[in-house]
Amino acid sequence: MTVTVNGKPREVVGRTVADLLAELGLEGQFALVERNGEPVERDAYTRFELREGDSLVVARPVAGG
Amino acid sequence: MHDPLTIAGREFRSRLITGTGKYDSFETMRDAAAASGCEMVTVAVRRVDFDAVEAGEDITSYLPNDVLLLPNTSGAETAEDAIRVARLARAGGLPDWIKLEVIPDERYLLPDPVETLRAAAALVEDGFTVLPYVMPDPMLQKKLEEVGCATVMPLAAPIGSGRGLKLVDAIRIMIEQAEVPLVVDAGLGAPSHAAAAMELGADAVLVNTAIACAEDPVAMARAFARAVEAGRDAFHAGLMPEEHEASPSSPLAGVVTRVP
């Protein structure tokens, strides 16, 4: 299916947020996810199912003051 | 002396909070954080850049588990922006503590008091422990305390400027009337600035650039740690009153060369 990740269209093979993160190379890393403007709980990544056309923000903690 | 800093019921032995920005490498950041003895570090939250050549490492893997991560809302220009970042951070597994900064001004990076107060009220309501970054403003401090903020964090001088306690008079009033811990955040450029803030009675200081941009960040982190401790000790010890005129430290009587 096609979703938007950080403003760009992207083909996703898997079905869940965890699948998407793995496909993005973020497996095992600290990733924060928002779907259609609503934050997704970390505990739900493995069961939270994506839908065609979803708009996702994938963020992470970075160095900052 | 057992003199912990208590924020929202959590005790910290160290009164130095550090930022993780501007270091040359995560290794240096990690070593400086360790040398500083800090128990709370700030992190920012940013979108992952999937077009970057390297994905970049996970900063959290460089920070020990017993150090509390304090996500900030940097980049937020409105209360809504800040609330969105805080909720994203918490949902994703970062602590529900948030360094609230709402900064629409790029030149001096001065925080918006109205939006900060609005965001603070909403975030406290939503269960966050809120540590707002503000201009030194005793009235705003009272309002932030009223809505339930865990600390109030006035700036000493603009972020990254290293100019020290430029707004000391307002900060002094805030310290005097503080109901929650007062953290001097931003603008401290030298350990002596941090010591001065602690001597005044600040409960803690937050330092980033002065450590990260020192020639030797690890040594500077250690210097700040000592300065904060010295300043705190001096605050407890009670500074002598300032006088305009001199007052001799040696006896005036019996001067050898003076005929009585």
Interface residues (C-beta under 8 A of the other chain):
Chain A: V5 N6 K8 L24 G25 L26 Q29 F30 A31 L32 V33 E34 G37 P39 V40 E41 R42 V57 V58 A59 R60 P61 V62 A63 G64 G65
Chain B: G19 T20 G21 K22 Y23 F26 M29 T42 V43 A44 V45 R46 R47 V48 D49 F50 A55 G56 D58 I59 T60 L69 P71 N72 S74 R84 R87 L88 A89 R90 A91 G92 G93 L94 I159 G160 A186 L206 N208 T209
